[in-house]
């Protein structure tokens, strides 16, 4: 099973972009290069820096966590970046229910 990560990228304008990936450094390089593998939103918004990342688990859970994170207001995302919660605390903050026992 591949391990998926949630990440937040900070743009030069201070915006926070949320994504998931199995290899964060490769994904950041994709975004920095632009082209078809990078996000259209992030094009011409560099320099880009990882503001926060955390291992989540399987892809299904990562997708749910990403969806919840994207719905948060910026102030709450900034709080996540500032406190850098571990996986369990992040899941509590986002109120994501896992199927783990």
KERO-396820 format. One record per residue (C-alpha): residue number from 1; z, x, y. Coordinates in Angstrom, 1 decimal. Layout:
! residues N
DRENMI    n      up    east   north
DRENMI  NUM       Z       X       Y
...
! end
This chain:
! residues 101
DRENMI    n      up    east   north
DRENMI    1     0.0     0.0     0.0
DRENMI    2    -0.9     1.3     3.4
DRENMI    3     1.8     1.4     6.1
DRENMI    4     0.8    -0.3     9.3
DRENMI    5     2.2     0.5    12.8
DRENMI    6     2.5    -1.4    16.0
DRENMI    7     1.7     0.5    19.1
DRENMI    8     1.7     0.0    22.9
DRENMI    9    -0.6     2.1    25.0
DRENMI   10     0.0     2.5    28.7
DRENMI   11    -3.1     2.7    30.9
DRENMI   12    -3.4     4.6    34.2
DRENMI   13    -2.7     1.3    36.0
DRENMI   14     0.5     0.8    34.1
DRENMI   15    -0.7    -2.0    31.9
DRENMI   16     0.5    -2.1    28.3
DRENMI   17    -2.1    -2.7    25.5
DRENMI   18    -0.8    -3.8    22.1
DRENMI   19    -2.4    -3.0    18.8
DRENMI   20    -1.8    -2.2    15.2
DRENMI   21    -3.2     0.7    13.0
DRENMI   22    -2.5     2.8    10.0
DRENMI   23    -3.1     6.0    11.9
DRENMI   24    -2.0     5.8    15.5
DRENMI   25    -3.4     9.2    16.6
DRENMI   26    -6.8     8.4    15.2
DRENMI   27    -6.7     5.0    16.9
DRENMI   28    -5.7     6.4    20.2
DRENMI   29    -8.6     8.9    19.9
DRENMI   30   -11.0     5.9    19.2
DRENMI   31    -9.7     4.2    22.4
DRENMI   32   -10.0     7.4    24.5
DRENMI   33   -13.6     8.0    23.3
DRENMI   34   -14.6     4.4    24.0
DRENMI   35   -17.8     3.5    22.2
DRENMI   36   -17.9     0.8    19.6
DRENMI   37   -14.6     1.8    17.9
DRENMI   38   -12.4     1.6    21.0
DRENMI   39   -11.2    -1.5    22.8
DRENMI   40   -13.5    -2.8    25.6
DRENMI   41   -10.3    -3.5    27.7
DRENMI   42    -9.3     0.2    27.6
DRENMI   43   -12.6     1.6    28.7
DRENMI   44   -12.3     3.2    32.1
DRENMI   45    -8.6     2.6    32.2
DRENMI   46    -7.6     6.2    31.2
DRENMI   47    -5.8     8.3    30.9
DRENMI   48    -4.2     6.5    27.9
DRENMI   49    -0.8     7.3    26.5
DRENMI   50     1.2     6.0    23.6
DRENMI   51     4.2     4.3    25.2
DRENMI   52     5.8     3.0    22.0
DRENMI   53     5.1     2.9    18.3
DRENMI   54     7.0     1.8    15.2
DRENMI   55     6.2     1.5    11.5
DRENMI   56     6.0    -2.2    10.5
DRENMI   57     5.0    -2.5     6.9
DRENMI   58     2.0    -4.3     5.4
DRENMI   59    -1.0    -5.6     7.3
DRENMI   60     0.1    -9.3     7.2
DRENMI   61     3.4    -8.5     8.8
DRENMI   62     1.8    -6.2    11.4
DRENMI   63    -0.6    -8.9    12.4
DRENMI   64     2.3   -11.4    13.0
DRENMI   65     4.3    -8.8    14.9
DRENMI   66     1.2    -7.9    17.1
DRENMI   67     0.6   -11.6    17.9
DRENMI   68     4.2   -12.1    19.0
DRENMI   69     4.2    -8.9    21.1
DRENMI   70     1.0    -9.9    22.8
DRENMI   71     2.7   -13.2    23.9
DRENMI   72     5.6   -11.4    25.6
DRENMI   73     5.7   -11.1    29.4
DRENMI   74     5.2    -7.6    30.7
DRENMI   75     8.8    -7.3    31.7
DRENMI   76     9.9    -7.8    28.0
DRENMI   77     7.3    -5.3    26.8
DRENMI   78     8.6    -2.8    29.3
DRENMI   79    12.1    -3.5    27.9
DRENMI   80    10.8    -2.7    24.4
DRENMI   81     9.3     0.5    25.6
DRENMI   82    12.5     1.5    27.4
DRENMI   83    14.8     0.8    24.4
DRENMI   84    12.4     1.9    21.6
DRENMI   85    13.9    -0.4    19.0
DRENMI   86    13.6     0.5    15.4
DRENMI   87    11.6    -1.9    13.0
DRENMI   88    14.5    -4.2    12.2
DRENMI   89    15.6    -4.6    15.8
DRENMI   90    12.0    -5.2    16.9
DRENMI   91    11.6    -7.9    14.3
DRENMI   92    14.9    -9.5    15.6
DRENMI   93    13.7    -9.4    19.2
DRENMI   94    10.4   -11.0    18.3
DRENMI   95    12.0   -13.4    15.8
DRENMI   96     9.5   -12.5    13.1
DRENMI   97    10.5   -13.7     9.7
DRENMI   98     9.8   -11.3     6.8
DRENMI   99     9.5   -12.1     3.1
DRENMI  100    11.6    -9.1     2.2
DRENMI  101    14.8    -9.6     0.3
! end
